[in-house]
Amino acid sequence: MLRGYDADSGVIDASGGVQLLDSTDEVAAEWSFSKLMDHWRKKHAQAAYVPSQIQRKPDIRYRYGKDVLLAEGAKFKLLLRAFADGVVYYDPGMKIEQAGSKRPQLKRRSQFRVDSRRISGLYEKTRLVDVTEGA
């Protein structure tokens, strides 16, 4: 739920936020627009998205693609528009540290995700670069 964002007009209430509601419409978690905006601009102002694949058997191996998406202009309004359109979604997760020990630590790791084919809609400018050119 986007509290304080009007998707039709694009108007943002600075006191609003992204809310996760339970089955009775009670707020289970909330991320304020101010904290999301600060994080979004700092972490995603200039981003590089590298395609990758994992092979799990017989051994774990990774493979990376040569076409890297470079993105600039992480405008908060574009992120909110993507939330409103259902392009960005909440992906709850858990991280276990020291799993083999007697006292493993469970940490919540909340993330928002987007389908890789829709990343360019989150930025003002993107370009695909073949990192093997000139190598």
C-alpha positions in Angstrom: 0.0 0.0 0.0 1.3 3.5 -0.9 0.2 5.9 1.8 0.6 9.5 0.7 1.1 9.0 -3.0 -1.5 9.8 -5.6 -0.5 7.8 -8.7 -2.9 9.8 -11.0 -1.4 13.2 -10.2 2.0 12.1 -9.0 1.6 14.2 -5.8 3.7 12.9 -2.9 2.9 13.6 0.8 6.3 13.7 2.5 4.9 12.0 5.6 3.7 9.0 3.6 5.3 5.6 3.1 5.1 2.1 1.7 3.1 -0.1 3.9 2.8 -3.9 4.2 -0.7 -4.8 5.5 -1.8 -8.0 7.1 -5.1 -9.8 6.3 -7.1 -7.4 8.5 -5.5 -4.3 6.9 -3.3 -3.6 9.9 0.1 -2.2 9.2 2.6 -5.0 9.6 5.6 -2.9 8.4 6.2 0.5 7.0 9.0 2.2 5.1 8.7 6.0 5.2 9.1 8.0 2.0 11.9 10.1 3.5 14.1 7.1 4.4 13.3 5.3 1.1 14.1 8.4 -0.9 17.4 8.9 0.9 18.4 5.3 0.4 17.2 5.2 -3.2 19.2 8.3 -4.2 22.4 7.2 -2.4 22.5 3.6 -3.4 21.0 3.9 -6.9 22.2 7.3 -8.2 24.5 5.5 -10.6 24.1 1.8 -10.9 25.4 -1.1 -13.0 23.3 -4.2 -13.5 25.3 -7.2 -14.5 23.4 -10.3 -15.8 24.4 -13.5 -14.2 23.5 -17.2 -14.0 24.3 -19.8 -11.4 25.0 -23.5 -11.9 24.5 -25.5 -8.7 25.5 -29.0 -9.8 27.9 -30.7 -9.8 29.6 -27.6 -8.2 28.5 -24.0 -7.7 29.7 -21.9 -10.6 28.7 -18.5 -11.8 28.6 -17.0 -15.3 28.3 -13.3 -16.0 27.0 -11.6 -19.2 28.9 -9.1 -21.3 26.0 -6.7 -21.7 25.9 -4.5 -18.6 23.0 -2.0 -18.0 24.3 1.4 -16.8 21.7 3.5 -15.1 21.6 7.2 -14.0 19.0 9.5 -12.6 17.3 7.5 -9.8 14.3 9.8 -9.3 12.1 8.9 -6.4 8.9 9.6 -8.4 9.9 6.9 -10.8 10.3 4.4 -8.0 6.9 5.3 -6.6 5.3 5.0 -10.0 6.9 1.5 -10.3 5.4 0.6 -6.9 2.0 1.9 -8.0 2.2 -0.1 -11.2 3.2 -3.3 -9.4 6.6 -3.3 -11.1 8.5 -3.1 -7.8 7.4 -5.6 -5.1 8.3 -6.6 -1.6 10.4 -9.8 -1.2 10.8 -10.8 2.5 13.8 -12.8 3.3 15.9 -14.2 6.1 19.6 -14.4 6.5 21.2 -16.9 8.8 24.7 -16.1 10.1 26.9 -18.7 11.7 24.5 -21.4 10.7 26.9 -24.2 11.7 27.5 -22.9 15.1 25.6 -23.6 18.4 24.1 -20.1 18.2 23.0 -19.2 14.6 21.7 -15.7 14.2 18.6 -15.1 12.2 18.3 -11.6 10.6 15.4 -10.3 8.6 16.4 -9.0 5.2 13.7 -7.1 3.6 14.2 -6.2 -0.1 12.2 -4.7 -2.9 12.7 -6.3 -6.3 12.0 -5.6 -9.9 12.0 -7.8 -13.0 15.3 -7.2 -14.8 13.4 -6.4 -18.0 11.7 -3.4 -16.2 14.8 -1.8 -14.5 15.1 1.0 -17.1 11.8 2.4 -16.0 13.3 3.3 -12.6 15.9 5.7 -14.1 16.0 8.8 -16.3 18.7 7.4 -18.4 20.0 3.9 -19.1 22.4 2.4 -21.7 23.5 -1.1 -22.5 27.3 -1.5 -22.7 29.2 -4.5 -24.0 32.1 -4.7 -21.5 34.1 -6.9 -23.9 34.4 -4.2 -26.5 37.9 -2.9 -26.7 39.2 -5.7 -24.6 
